[in-house]
Amino acid sequence: MEALRYLKGKGSFGELPLLDFVAATSVASWRRGAPRPAYEEDSKAEVDMNVVKTGRGRFVEIQGTAETTPFSEEELAQLMAAADRGSSN
């Protein structure tokens, strides 16, 4: 964003050429605990999910994998809620 403001200040364009923001979040689930943002731990998770959303709440990508056992719709809802928390920080 700072680079765009700098270029606008130099006269490279009149308005900022930014339509929206995008955030990618990786979440994982372990049967022993609630879903939470995941990084290097996700390879050991029972469910690994990546969610990419725009600043306006539109989905770019949803990819989830049951690494060990299938997951329920309730667990999916929990994973999506964790992804929302992770992308809004």
HTML snippet that shows the backbone in 3Dmol.js (N, CA, C, O; Angstrom):
<script src="https://3Dmol.org/build/3Dmol-min.js"></script>
<div id="view" style="width:600px;height:400px;position:relative"></div>
<script>
const pdb = `
ATOM      1  N   MET A   1       0.825  -1.179   0.000  1.00  0.00           N
ATOM      2  CA  MET A   1       0.000   0.000   0.000  1.00  0.00           C
ATOM      3  C   MET A   1       0.873   1.247   0.000  1.00  0.00           C
ATOM      4  O   MET A   1       0.576   2.220  -0.692  1.00  0.00           O
ATOM      5  N   GLU A   2       1.950   1.214   0.778  1.00  0.00           N
ATOM      6  CA  GLU A   2       2.846   2.369   0.833  1.00  0.00           C
ATOM      7  C   GLU A   2       3.471   2.639  -0.531  1.00  0.00           C
ATOM      8  O   GLU A   2       3.631   3.794  -0.926  1.00  0.00           O
ATOM      9  N   ALA A   3       3.825   1.570  -1.253  1.00  0.00           N
ATOM     10  CA  ALA A   3       4.416   1.744  -2.586  1.00  0.00           C
ATOM     11  C   ALA A   3       3.419   2.407  -3.527  1.00  0.00           C
ATOM     12  O   ALA A   3       3.795   3.268  -4.322  1.00  0.00           O
ATOM     13  N   LEU A   4       2.149   2.012  -3.442  1.00  0.00           N
ATOM     14  CA  LEU A   4       1.130   2.628  -4.291  1.00  0.00           C
ATOM     15  C   LEU A   4       0.939   4.105  -3.947  1.00  0.00           C
ATOM     16  O   LEU A   4       0.801   4.944  -4.837  1.00  0.00           O
ATOM     17  N   ARG A   5       0.932   4.411  -2.675  1.00  0.00           N
ATOM     18  CA  ARG A   5       0.810   5.825  -2.262  1.00  0.00           C
ATOM     19  C   ARG A   5       2.001   6.645  -2.766  1.00  0.00           C
ATOM     20  O   ARG A   5       1.839   7.782  -3.209  1.00  0.00           O
ATOM     21  N   TYR A   6       3.179   6.066  -2.693  1.00  0.00           N
ATOM     22  CA  TYR A   6       4.383   6.738  -3.168  1.00  0.00           C
ATOM     23  C   TYR A   6       4.264   7.039  -4.660  1.00  0.00           C
ATOM     24  O   TYR A   6       4.522   8.160  -5.099  1.00  0.00           O
ATOM     25  N   LEU A   7       3.868   6.021  -5.440  1.00  0.00           N
ATOM     26  CA  LEU A   7       3.734   6.214  -6.887  1.00  0.00           C
ATOM     27  C   LEU A   7       2.647   7.227  -7.229  1.00  0.00           C
ATOM     28  O   LEU A   7       2.800   8.011  -8.165  1.00  0.00           O
ATOM     29  N   LYS A   8       1.561   7.216  -6.481  1.00  0.00           N
ATOM     30  CA  LYS A   8       0.513   8.205  -6.704  1.00  0.00           C
ATOM     31  C   LYS A   8       1.056   9.611  -6.434  1.00  0.00           C
ATOM     32  O   LYS A   8       0.775  10.545  -7.185  1.00  0.00           O
ATOM     33  N   GLY A   9       1.830   9.754  -5.367  1.00  0.00           N
ATOM     34  CA  GLY A   9       2.437  11.040  -5.041  1.00  0.00           C
ATOM     35  C   GLY A   9       3.396  11.521  -6.109  1.00  0.00           C
ATOM     36  O   GLY A   9       3.567  12.727  -6.288  1.00  0.00           O
ATOM     37  N   LYS A  10       4.023  10.604  -6.820  1.00  0.00           N
ATOM     38  CA  LYS A  10       4.942  10.946  -7.917  1.00  0.00           C
ATOM     39  C   LYS A  10       4.206  11.199  -9.226  1.00  0.00           C
ATOM     40  O   LYS A  10       4.827  11.539 -10.233  1.00  0.00           O
ATOM     41  N   GLY A  11       2.877  11.034  -9.217  1.00  0.00           N
ATOM     42  CA  GLY A  11       2.095  11.291 -10.419  1.00  0.00           C
ATOM     43  C   GLY A  11       1.986  10.116 -11.368  1.00  0.00           C
ATOM     44  O   GLY A  11       1.595  10.292 -12.522  1.00  0.00           O
ATOM     45  N   SER A  12       2.322   8.928 -10.912  1.00  0.00           N
ATOM     46  CA  SER A  12       2.251   7.757 -11.794  1.00  0.00           C
ATOM     47  C   SER A  12       0.824   7.415 -12.185  1.00  0.00           C
ATOM     48  O   SER A  12       0.592   6.826 -13.241  1.00  0.00           O
ATOM     49  N   PHE A  13      -0.141   7.783 -11.334  1.00  0.00           N
ATOM     50  CA  PHE A  13      -1.555   7.575 -11.628  1.00  0.00           C
ATOM     51  C   PHE A  13      -2.363   8.497 -10.740  1.00  0.00           C
ATOM     52  O   PHE A  13      -1.877   8.980  -9.718  1.00  0.00           O
ATOM     53  N   GLY A  14      -3.614   8.737 -11.143  1.00  0.00           N
ATOM     54  CA  GLY A  14      -4.462   9.660 -10.401  1.00  0.00           C
ATOM     55  C   GLY A  14      -5.102   9.044  -9.163  1.00  0.00           C
ATOM     56  O   GLY A  14      -5.088   9.638  -8.085  1.00  0.00           O
ATOM     57  N   GLU A  15      -5.651   7.872  -9.325  1.00  0.00           N
ATOM     58  CA  GLU A  15      -6.297   7.156  -8.215  1.00  0.00           C
ATOM     59  C   GLU A  15      -5.530   5.876  -7.933  1.00  0.00           C
ATOM     60  O   GLU A  15      -4.898   5.308  -8.823  1.00  0.00           O
ATOM     61  N   LEU A  16      -5.590   5.433  -6.695  1.00  0.00           N
ATOM     62  CA  LEU A  16      -4.934   4.172  -6.359  1.00  0.00           C
ATOM     63  C   LEU A  16      -5.573   3.033  -7.150  1.00  0.00           C
ATOM     64  O   LEU A  16      -6.795   2.887  -7.131  1.00  0.00           O
ATOM     65  N   PRO A  17      -4.773   2.223  -7.844  1.00  0.00           N
ATOM     66  CA  PRO A  17      -5.317   1.130  -8.666  1.00  0.00           C
ATOM     67  C   PRO A  17      -5.568  -0.136  -7.842  1.00  0.00           C
ATOM     68  O   PRO A  17      -5.173  -1.236  -8.229  1.00  0.00           O
ATOM     69  N   LEU A  18      -6.219   0.043  -6.725  1.00  0.00           N
ATOM     70  CA  LEU A  18      -6.462  -1.064  -5.811  1.00  0.00           C
ATOM     71  C   LEU A  18      -7.962  -1.268  -5.683  1.00  0.00           C
ATOM     72  O   LEU A  18      -8.680  -0.369  -5.244  1.00  0.00           O
ATOM     73  N   LEU A  19      -8.436  -2.440  -6.062  1.00  0.00           N
ATOM     74  CA  LEU A  19      -9.864  -2.724  -6.009  1.00  0.00           C
ATOM     75  C   LEU A  19     -10.286  -3.374  -4.699  1.00  0.00           C
ATOM     76  O   LEU A  19     -11.396  -3.141  -4.220  1.00  0.00           O
ATOM     77  N   ASP A  20      -9.409  -4.186  -4.118  1.00  0.00           N
ATOM     78  CA  ASP A  20      -9.745  -4.923  -2.903  1.00  0.00           C
ATOM     79  C   ASP A  20      -8.468  -5.528  -2.343  1.00  0.00           C
ATOM     80  O   ASP A  20      -7.430  -5.523  -3.005  1.00  0.00           O
ATOM     81  N   PHE A  21      -8.542  -6.044  -1.137  1.00  0.00           N
ATOM     82  CA  PHE A  21      -7.442  -6.752  -0.519  1.00  0.00           C
ATOM     83  C   PHE A  21      -7.738  -8.243  -0.566  1.00  0.00           C
ATOM     84  O   PHE A  21      -8.867  -8.649  -0.842  1.00  0.00           O
ATOM     85  N   VAL A  22      -6.725  -9.059  -0.296  1.00  0.00           N
ATOM     86  CA  VAL A  22      -6.913 -10.502  -0.234  1.00  0.00           C
ATOM     87  C   VAL A  22      -6.085 -11.039   0.935  1.00  0.00           C
ATOM     88  O   VAL A  22      -4.989 -10.549   1.210  1.00  0.00           O
ATOM     89  N   ALA A  23      -6.626 -12.054   1.621  1.00  0.00           N
ATOM     90  CA  ALA A  23      -5.918 -12.679   2.740  1.00  0.00           C
ATOM     91  C   ALA A  23      -6.008 -14.187   2.596  1.00  0.00           C
ATOM     92  O   ALA A  23      -7.066 -14.728   2.273  1.00  0.00           O
ATOM     93  N   ALA A  24      -4.888 -14.863   2.838  1.00  0.00           N
ATOM     94  CA  ALA A  24      -4.847 -16.321   2.807  1.00  0.00           C
ATOM     95  C   ALA A  24      -4.563 -16.820   4.214  1.00  0.00           C
ATOM     96  O   ALA A  24      -3.671 -16.313   4.894  1.00  0.00           O
ATOM     97  N   THR A  25      -5.319 -17.808   4.643  1.00  0.00           N
ATOM     98  CA  THR A  25      -5.165 -18.369   5.984  1.00  0.00           C
ATOM     99  C   THR A  25      -5.099 -19.884   5.895  1.00  0.00           C
ATOM    100  O   THR A  25      -5.865 -20.512   5.163  1.00  0.00           O
ATOM    101  N   SER A  26      -4.183 -20.456   6.643  1.00  0.00           N
ATOM    102  CA  SER A  26      -4.082 -21.903   6.755  1.00  0.00           C
ATOM    103  C   SER A  26      -4.545 -22.286   8.156  1.00  0.00           C
ATOM    104  O   SER A  26      -4.046 -21.754   9.147  1.00  0.00           O
ATOM    105  N   VAL A  27      -5.495 -23.206   8.235  1.00  0.00           N
ATOM    106  CA  VAL A  27      -5.975 -23.699   9.526  1.00  0.00           C
ATOM    107  C   VAL A  27      -5.885 -25.215   9.527  1.00  0.00           C
ATOM    108  O   VAL A  27      -5.866 -25.855   8.476  1.00  0.00           O
ATOM    109  N   ALA A  28      -5.829 -25.773  10.725  1.00  0.00           N
ATOM    110  CA  ALA A  28      -5.743 -27.227  10.857  1.00  0.00           C
ATOM    111  C   ALA A  28      -6.531 -27.659  12.072  1.00  0.00           C
ATOM    112  O   ALA A  28      -6.818 -26.863  12.967  1.00  0.00           O
ATOM    113  N   SER A  29      -6.877 -28.934  12.087  1.00  0.00           N
ATOM    114  CA  SER A  29      -7.660 -29.483  13.186  1.00  0.00           C
ATOM    115  C   SER A  29      -6.980 -30.722  13.729  1.00  0.00           C
ATOM    116  O   SER A  29      -6.491 -31.574  12.987  1.00  0.00           O
ATOM    117  N   TRP A  30      -6.967 -30.792  15.039  1.00  0.00           N
ATOM    118  CA  TRP A  30      -6.496 -31.962  15.763  1.00  0.00           C
ATOM    119  C   TRP A  30      -7.653 -32.404  16.629  1.00  0.00           C
ATOM    120  O   TRP A  30      -8.293 -31.554  17.248  1.00  0.00           O
ATOM    121  N   ARG A  31      -7.951 -33.660  16.706  1.00  0.00           N
ATOM    122  CA  ARG A  31      -9.097 -34.149  17.490  1.00  0.00           C
ATOM    123  C   ARG A  31      -8.989 -33.731  18.949  1.00  0.00           C
ATOM    124  O   ARG A  31     -10.005 -33.617  19.635  1.00  0.00           O
ATOM    125  N   ARG A  32      -7.790 -33.505  19.426  1.00  0.00           N
ATOM    126  CA  ARG A  32      -7.593 -33.154  20.827  1.00  0.00           C
ATOM    127  C   ARG A  32      -7.824 -31.668  21.097  1.00  0.00           C
ATOM    128  O   ARG A  32      -7.767 -31.243  22.251  1.00  0.00           O
ATOM    129  N   GLY A  33      -8.081 -30.877  20.071  1.00  0.00           N
ATOM    130  CA  GLY A  33      -8.243 -29.446  20.327  1.00  0.00           C
ATOM    131  C   GLY A  33      -9.034 -28.764  19.242  1.00  0.00           C
ATOM    132  O   GLY A  33      -9.365 -29.357  18.215  1.00  0.00           O
ATOM    133  N   ALA A  34      -9.329 -27.511  19.489  1.00  0.00           N
ATOM    134  CA  ALA A  34     -10.107 -26.715  18.539  1.00  0.00           C
ATOM    135  C   ALA A  34      -9.249 -26.349  17.333  1.00  0.00           C
ATOM    136  O   ALA A  34      -8.023 -26.302  17.437  1.00  0.00           O
ATOM    137  N   PRO A  35      -9.885 -26.088  16.185  1.00  0.00           N
ATOM    138  CA  PRO A  35      -9.142 -25.623  15.018  1.00  0.00           C
ATOM    139  C   PRO A  35      -8.418 -24.324  15.344  1.00  0.00           C
ATOM    140  O   PRO A  35      -8.906 -23.511  16.128  1.00  0.00           O
ATOM    141  N   ARG A  36      -7.277 -24.140  14.750  1.00  0.00           N
ATOM    142  CA  ARG A  36      -6.493 -22.930  14.978  1.00  0.00           C
ATOM    143  C   ARG A  36      -5.630 -22.661  13.770  1.00  0.00           C
ATOM    144  O   ARG A  36      -5.378 -23.566  12.975  1.00  0.00           O
ATOM    145  N   PRO A  37      -5.165 -21.415  13.615  1.00  0.00           N
ATOM    146  CA  PRO A  37      -4.260 -21.126  12.499  1.00  0.00           C
ATOM    147  C   PRO A  37      -3.066 -22.075  12.545  1.00  0.00           C
ATOM    148  O   PRO A  37      -2.531 -22.362  13.616  1.00  0.00           O
ATOM    149  N   ALA A  38      -2.656 -22.556  11.381  1.00  0.00           N
ATOM    150  CA  ALA A  38      -1.583 -23.552  11.313  1.00  0.00           C
ATOM    151  C   ALA A  38      -0.493 -23.077  10.362  1.00  0.00           C
ATOM    152  O   ALA A  38      -0.761 -22.360   9.398  1.00  0.00           O
ATOM    153  N   TYR A  39       0.710 -23.478  10.641  1.00  0.00           N
ATOM    154  CA  TYR A  39       1.835 -23.141   9.783  1.00  0.00           C
ATOM    155  C   TYR A  39       2.619 -24.425   9.540  1.00  0.00           C
ATOM    156  O   TYR A  39       2.172 -25.272   8.767  1.00  0.00           O
ATOM    157  N   GLU A  40       3.758 -24.591  10.169  1.00  0.00           N
ATOM    158  CA  GLU A  40       4.525 -25.820   9.978  1.00  0.00           C
ATOM    159  C   GLU A  40       3.852 -27.026  10.616  1.00  0.00           C
ATOM    160  O   GLU A  40       4.194 -28.162  10.285  1.00  0.00           O
ATOM    161  N   GLU A  41       2.906 -26.809  11.520  1.00  0.00           N
ATOM    162  CA  GLU A  41       2.217 -27.915  12.189  1.00  0.00           C
ATOM    163  C   GLU A  41       1.215 -28.623  11.286  1.00  0.00           C
ATOM    164  O   GLU A  41       0.829 -29.754  11.578  1.00  0.00           O
ATOM    165  N   ASP A  42       0.785 -27.993  10.200  1.00  0.00           N
ATOM    166  CA  ASP A  42      -0.343 -28.536   9.445  1.00  0.00           C
ATOM    167  C   ASP A  42      -0.076 -29.913   8.849  1.00  0.00           C
ATOM    168  O   ASP A  42      -1.024 -30.653   8.590  1.00  0.00           O
ATOM    169  N   SER A  43       1.178 -30.278   8.626  1.00  0.00           N
ATOM    170  CA  SER A  43       1.455 -31.610   8.077  1.00  0.00           C
ATOM    171  C   SER A  43       1.144 -32.720   9.081  1.00  0.00           C
ATOM    172  O   SER A  43       1.015 -33.880   8.692  1.00  0.00           O
ATOM    173  N   LYS A  44       1.023 -32.387  10.352  1.00  0.00           N
ATOM    174  CA  LYS A  44       0.728 -33.367  11.388  1.00  0.00           C
ATOM    175  C   LYS A  44      -0.754 -33.350  11.773  1.00  0.00           C
ATOM    176  O   LYS A  44      -1.175 -34.121  12.637  1.00  0.00           O
ATOM    177  N   ALA A  45      -1.532 -32.498  11.155  1.00  0.00           N
ATOM    178  CA  ALA A  45      -2.937 -32.315  11.514  1.00  0.00           C
ATOM    179  C   ALA A  45      -3.805 -33.412  10.920  1.00  0.00           C
ATOM    180  O   ALA A  45      -3.419 -34.090   9.968  1.00  0.00           O
ATOM    181  N   GLU A  46      -4.988 -33.571  11.506  1.00  0.00           N
ATOM    182  CA  GLU A  46      -5.959 -34.508  10.953  1.00  0.00           C
ATOM    183  C   GLU A  46      -6.693 -33.885   9.772  1.00  0.00           C
ATOM    184  O   GLU A  46      -7.062 -34.581   8.826  1.00  0.00           O
ATOM    185  N   VAL A  47      -6.904 -32.559   9.830  1.00  0.00           N
ATOM    186  CA  VAL A  47      -7.512 -31.830   8.725  1.00  0.00           C
ATOM    187  C   VAL A  47      -6.673 -30.590   8.475  1.00  0.00           C
ATOM    188  O   VAL A  47      -6.341 -29.862   9.410  1.00  0.00           O
ATOM    189  N   ASP A  48      -6.331 -30.350   7.228  1.00  0.00           N
ATOM    190  CA  ASP A  48      -5.544 -29.184   6.823  1.00  0.00           C
ATOM    191  C   ASP A  48      -6.390 -28.408   5.814  1.00  0.00           C
ATOM    192  O   ASP A  48      -6.880 -28.985   4.843  1.00  0.00           O
ATOM    193  N   MET A  49      -6.565 -27.093   6.039  1.00  0.00           N
ATOM    194  CA  MET A  49      -7.410 -26.300   5.160  1.00  0.00           C
ATOM    195  C   MET A  49      -6.768 -24.950   4.862  1.00  0.00           C
ATOM    196  O   MET A  49      -6.193 -24.313   5.745  1.00  0.00           O
ATOM    197  N   ASN A  50      -6.876 -24.526   3.608  1.00  0.00           N
ATOM    198  CA  ASN A  50      -6.436 -23.198   3.186  1.00  0.00           C
ATOM    199  C   ASN A  50      -7.651 -22.428   2.698  1.00  0.00           C
ATOM    200  O   ASN A  50      -8.447 -22.939   1.910  1.00  0.00           O
ATOM    201  N   VAL A  51      -7.787 -21.199   3.168  1.00  0.00           N
ATOM    202  CA  VAL A  51      -8.910 -20.349   2.778  1.00  0.00           C
ATOM    203  C   VAL A  51      -8.351 -19.001   2.340  1.00  0.00           C
ATOM    204  O   VAL A  51      -7.571 -18.378   3.060  1.00  0.00           O
ATOM    205  N   VAL A  52      -8.757 -18.556   1.150  1.00  0.00           N
ATOM    206  CA  VAL A  52      -8.337 -17.262   0.623  1.00  0.00           C
ATOM    207  C   VAL A  52      -9.595 -16.445   0.365  1.00  0.00           C
ATOM    208  O   VAL A  52     -10.486 -16.870  -0.371  1.00  0.00           O
ATOM    209  N   LYS A  53      -9.658 -15.252   0.984  1.00  0.00           N
ATOM    210  CA  LYS A  53     -10.839 -14.390   0.845  1.00  0.00           C
ATOM    211  C   LYS A  53     -10.408 -12.965   0.535  1.00  0.00           C
ATOM    212  O   LYS A  53      -9.309 -12.532   0.879  1.00  0.00           O
ATOM    213  N   THR A  54     -11.311 -12.254  -0.126  1.00  0.00           N
ATOM    214  CA  THR A  54     -11.076 -10.835  -0.377  1.00  0.00           C
ATOM    215  C   THR A  54     -11.490 -10.026   0.845  1.00  0.00           C
ATOM    216  O   THR A  54     -12.132 -10.542   1.760  1.00  0.00           O
ATOM    217  N   GLY A  55     -11.119  -8.768   0.848  1.00  0.00           N
ATOM    218  CA  GLY A  55     -11.512  -7.874   1.926  1.00  0.00           C
ATOM    219  C   GLY A  55     -13.012  -7.685   2.011  1.00  0.00           C
ATOM    220  O   GLY A  55     -13.538  -7.314   3.061  1.00  0.00           O
ATOM    221  N   ARG A  56     -13.698  -7.935   0.921  1.00  0.00           N
ATOM    222  CA  ARG A  56     -15.160  -7.815   0.887  1.00  0.00           C
ATOM    223  C   ARG A  56     -15.857  -9.121   1.267  1.00  0.00           C
ATOM    224  O   ARG A  56     -17.083  -9.221   1.208  1.00  0.00           O
ATOM    225  N   GLY A  57     -15.055 -10.132   1.661  1.00  0.00           N
ATOM    226  CA  GLY A  57     -15.635 -11.389   2.104  1.00  0.00           C
ATOM    227  C   GLY A  57     -15.944 -12.389   1.008  1.00  0.00           C
ATOM    228  O   GLY A  57     -16.640 -13.375   1.253  1.00  0.00           O
ATOM    229  N   ARG A  58     -15.439 -12.157  -0.198  1.00  0.00           N
ATOM    230  CA  ARG A  58     -15.659 -13.094  -1.309  1.00  0.00           C
ATOM    231  C   ARG A  58     -14.541 -14.126  -1.325  1.00  0.00           C
ATOM    232  O   ARG A  58     -13.381 -13.793  -1.078  1.00  0.00           O
ATOM    233  N   PHE A  59     -14.884 -15.370  -1.612  1.00  0.00           N
ATOM    234  CA  PHE A  59     -13.891 -16.438  -1.611  1.00  0.00           C
ATOM    235  C   PHE A  59     -13.115 -16.489  -2.916  1.00  0.00           C
ATOM    236  O   PHE A  59     -13.682 -16.382  -4.004  1.00  0.00           O
ATOM    237  N   VAL A  60     -11.813 -16.654  -2.782  1.00  0.00           N
ATOM    238  CA  VAL A  60     -10.933 -16.883  -3.918  1.00  0.00           C
ATOM    239  C   VAL A  60     -10.619 -18.372  -4.007  1.00  0.00           C
ATOM    240  O   VAL A  60     -10.585 -18.950  -5.093  1.00  0.00           O
ATOM    241  N   GLU A  61     -10.387 -18.986  -2.832  1.00  0.00           N
ATOM    242  CA  GLU A  61     -10.056 -20.411  -2.791  1.00  0.00           C
ATOM    243  C   GLU A  61     -10.454 -21.001  -1.439  1.00  0.00           C
ATOM    244  O   GLU A  61     -10.302 -20.365  -0.395  1.00  0.00           O
ATOM    245  N   ILE A  62     -10.960 -22.212  -1.483  1.00  0.00           N
ATOM    246  CA  ILE A  62     -11.164 -23.023  -0.287  1.00  0.00           C
ATOM    247  C   ILE A  62     -10.625 -24.407  -0.631  1.00  0.00           C
ATOM    248  O   ILE A  62     -11.090 -25.044  -1.576  1.00  0.00           O
ATOM    249  N   GLN A  63      -9.652 -24.863   0.133  1.00  0.00           N
ATOM    250  CA  GLN A  63      -9.066 -26.179  -0.112  1.00  0.00           C
ATOM    251  C   GLN A  63      -8.872 -26.856   1.229  1.00  0.00           C
ATOM    252  O   GLN A  63      -8.125 -26.366   2.075  1.00  0.00           O
ATOM    253  N   GLY A  64      -9.538 -27.975   1.425  1.00  0.00           N
ATOM    254  CA  GLY A  64      -9.418 -28.696   2.682  1.00  0.00           C
ATOM    255  C   GLY A  64      -9.177 -30.168   2.437  1.00  0.00           C
ATOM    256  O   GLY A  64      -9.760 -30.764   1.531  1.00  0.00           O
ATOM    257  N   THR A  65      -8.313 -30.750   3.251  1.00  0.00           N
ATOM    258  CA  THR A  65      -7.954 -32.148   3.088  1.00  0.00           C
ATOM    259  C   THR A  65      -8.017 -32.869   4.423  1.00  0.00           C
ATOM    260  O   THR A  65      -7.463 -32.404   5.419  1.00  0.00           O
ATOM    261  N   ALA A  66      -8.691 -34.000   4.433  1.00  0.00           N
ATOM    262  CA  ALA A  66      -8.677 -34.871   5.607  1.00  0.00           C
ATOM    263  C   ALA A  66      -7.394 -35.691   5.511  1.00  0.00           C
ATOM    264  O   ALA A  66      -7.304 -36.621   4.709  1.00  0.00           O
ATOM    265  N   GLU A  67      -6.418 -35.348   6.318  1.00  0.00           N
ATOM    266  CA  GLU A  67      -5.125 -36.027   6.258  1.00  0.00           C
ATOM    267  C   GLU A  67      -5.193 -37.449   6.811  1.00  0.00           C
ATOM    268  O   GLU A  67      -4.472 -38.334   6.352  1.00  0.00           O
ATOM    269  N   THR A  68      -6.067 -37.665   7.803  1.00  0.00           N
ATOM    270  CA  THR A  68      -6.163 -39.006   8.392  1.00  0.00           C
ATOM    271  C   THR A  68      -7.572 -39.572   8.294  1.00  0.00           C
ATOM    272  O   THR A  68      -7.760 -40.659   7.748  1.00  0.00           O
ATOM    273  N   THR A  69      -8.569 -38.854   8.814  1.00  0.00           N
ATOM    274  CA  THR A  69      -9.954 -39.330   8.773  1.00  0.00           C
ATOM    275  C   THR A  69     -10.859 -38.215   8.259  1.00  0.00           C
ATOM    276  O   THR A  69     -10.540 -37.040   8.444  1.00  0.00           O
ATOM    277  N   PRO A  70     -11.979 -38.551   7.618  1.00  0.00           N
ATOM    278  CA  PRO A  70     -12.907 -37.541   7.126  1.00  0.00           C
ATOM    279  C   PRO A  70     -13.425 -36.641   8.250  1.00  0.00           C
ATOM    280  O   PRO A  70     -13.440 -37.032   9.417  1.00  0.00           O
ATOM    281  N   PHE A  71     -13.846 -35.435   7.880  1.00  0.00           N
ATOM    282  CA  PHE A  71     -14.346 -34.489   8.873  1.00  0.00           C
ATOM    283  C   PHE A  71     -15.807 -34.152   8.594  1.00  0.00           C
ATOM    284  O   PHE A  71     -16.292 -34.301   7.472  1.00  0.00           O
ATOM    285  N   SER A  72     -16.491 -33.698   9.631  1.00  0.00           N
ATOM    286  CA  SER A  72     -17.929 -33.433   9.557  1.00  0.00           C
ATOM    287  C   SER A  72     -18.205 -31.993   9.106  1.00  0.00           C
ATOM    288  O   SER A  72     -17.297 -31.166   9.020  1.00  0.00           O
ATOM    289  N   GLU A  73     -19.481 -31.718   8.823  1.00  0.00           N
ATOM    290  CA  GLU A  73     -19.887 -30.346   8.491  1.00  0.00           C
ATOM    291  C   GLU A  73     -19.672 -29.420   9.677  1.00  0.00           C
ATOM    292  O   GLU A  73     -19.322 -28.253   9.500  1.00  0.00           O
ATOM    293  N   GLU A  74     -19.880 -29.934  10.886  1.00  0.00           N
ATOM    294  CA  GLU A  74     -19.640 -29.125  12.091  1.00  0.00           C
ATOM    295  C   GLU A  74     -18.158 -28.744  12.187  1.00  0.00           C
ATOM    296  O   GLU A  74     -17.826 -27.601  12.504  1.00  0.00           O
ATOM    297  N   GLU A  75     -17.276 -29.702  11.912  1.00  0.00           N
ATOM    298  CA  GLU A  75     -15.842 -29.406  11.930  1.00  0.00           C
ATOM    299  C   GLU A  75     -15.481 -28.431  10.817  1.00  0.00           C
ATOM    300  O   GLU A  75     -14.627 -27.564  11.007  1.00  0.00           O
ATOM    301  N   LEU A  76     -16.119 -28.563   9.659  1.00  0.00           N
ATOM    302  CA  LEU A  76     -15.889 -27.623   8.566  1.00  0.00           C
ATOM    303  C   LEU A  76     -16.265 -26.210   8.997  1.00  0.00           C
ATOM    304  O   LEU A  76     -15.527 -25.262   8.730  1.00  0.00           O
ATOM    305  N   ALA A  77     -17.405 -26.067   9.658  1.00  0.00           N
ATOM    306  CA  ALA A  77     -17.836 -24.748  10.141  1.00  0.00           C
ATOM    307  C   ALA A  77     -16.827 -24.180  11.136  1.00  0.00           C
ATOM    308  O   ALA A  77     -16.543 -22.982  11.117  1.00  0.00           O
ATOM    309  N   GLN A  78     -16.291 -25.028  11.999  1.00  0.00           N
ATOM    310  CA  GLN A  78     -15.284 -24.576  12.966  1.00  0.00           C
ATOM    311  C   GLN A  78     -14.003 -24.138  12.260  1.00  0.00           C
ATOM    312  O   GLN A  78     -13.396 -23.134  12.632  1.00  0.00           O
ATOM    313  N   LEU A  79     -13.598 -24.889  11.249  1.00  0.00           N
ATOM    314  CA  LEU A  79     -12.404 -24.532  10.487  1.00  0.00           C
ATOM    315  C   LEU A  79     -12.594 -23.209   9.763  1.00  0.00           C
ATOM    316  O   LEU A  79     -11.687 -22.377   9.738  1.00  0.00           O
ATOM    317  N   MET A  80     -13.768 -23.010   9.172  1.00  0.00           N
ATOM    318  CA  MET A  80     -14.040 -21.757   8.461  1.00  0.00           C
ATOM    319  C   MET A  80     -14.049 -20.578   9.433  1.00  0.00           C
ATOM    320  O   MET A  80     -13.554 -19.499   9.106  1.00  0.00           O
ATOM    321  N   ALA A  81     -14.608 -20.780  10.622  1.00  0.00           N
ATOM    322  CA  ALA A  81     -14.613 -19.720  11.642  1.00  0.00           C
ATOM    323  C   ALA A  81     -13.182 -19.390  12.066  1.00  0.00           C
ATOM    324  O   ALA A  81     -12.841 -18.221  12.248  1.00  0.00           O
ATOM    325  N   ALA A  82     -12.352 -20.408  12.223  1.00  0.00           N
ATOM    326  CA  ALA A  82     -10.946 -20.174  12.592  1.00  0.00           C
ATOM    327  C   ALA A  82     -10.220 -19.425  11.478  1.00  0.00           C
ATOM    328  O   ALA A  82      -9.395 -18.554  11.753  1.00  0.00           O
ATOM    329  N   ALA A  83     -10.520 -19.755  10.232  1.00  0.00           N
ATOM    330  CA  ALA A  83      -9.897 -19.051   9.102  1.00  0.00           C
ATOM    331  C   ALA A  83     -10.321 -17.588   9.086  1.00  0.00           C
ATOM    332  O   ALA A  83      -9.504 -16.708   8.815  1.00  0.00           O
ATOM    333  N   ASP A  84     -11.596 -17.325   9.374  1.00  0.00           N
ATOM    334  CA  ASP A  84     -12.070 -15.936   9.432  1.00  0.00           C
ATOM    335  C   ASP A  84     -11.347 -15.161  10.523  1.00  0.00           C
ATOM    336  O   ASP A  84     -10.947 -14.016  10.311  1.00  0.00           O
ATOM    337  N   ARG A  85     -11.176 -15.773  11.684  1.00  0.00           N
ATOM    338  CA  ARG A  85     -10.450 -15.102  12.763  1.00  0.00           C
ATOM    339  C   ARG A  85      -9.003 -14.838  12.353  1.00  0.00           C
ATOM    340  O   ARG A  85      -8.452 -13.776  12.642  1.00  0.00           O
ATOM    341  N   GLY A  86      -8.399 -15.805  11.684  1.00  0.00           N
ATOM    342  CA  GLY A  86      -7.009 -15.651  11.269  1.00  0.00           C
ATOM    343  C   GLY A  86      -6.789 -14.597  10.217  1.00  0.00           C
ATOM    344  O   GLY A  86      -5.735 -13.961  10.191  1.00  0.00           O
ATOM    345  N   SER A  87      -7.765 -14.394   9.343  1.00  0.00           N
ATOM    346  CA  SER A  87      -7.581 -13.409   8.268  1.00  0.00           C
ATOM    347  C   SER A  87      -8.028 -12.010   8.679  1.00  0.00           C
ATOM    348  O   SER A  87      -7.762 -11.046   7.961  1.00  0.00           O
ATOM    349  N   SER A  88      -8.697 -11.883   9.810  1.00  0.00           N
ATOM    350  CA  SER A  88      -9.161 -10.549  10.218  1.00  0.00           C
ATOM    351  C   SER A  88      -8.193  -9.877  11.180  1.00  0.00           C
ATOM    352  O   SER A  88      -8.429  -8.745  11.601  1.00  0.00           O
ATOM    353  N   ASN A  89      -7.109 -10.557  11.534  1.00  0.00           N
ATOM    354  CA  ASN A  89      -6.124  -9.957  12.453  1.00  0.00           C
ATOM    355  C   ASN A  89      -5.117  -9.125  11.724  1.00  0.00           C
ATOM    356  O   ASN A  89      -4.223  -8.552  12.347  1.00  0.00           O
TER     357      ASN A  89
END
`;
const viewer = $3Dmol.createViewer("view");
viewer.addModel(pdb, "pdb");
viewer.setStyle({}, {cartoon: {color: "spectrum"}});
viewer.zoomTo();
viewer.render();
</script>
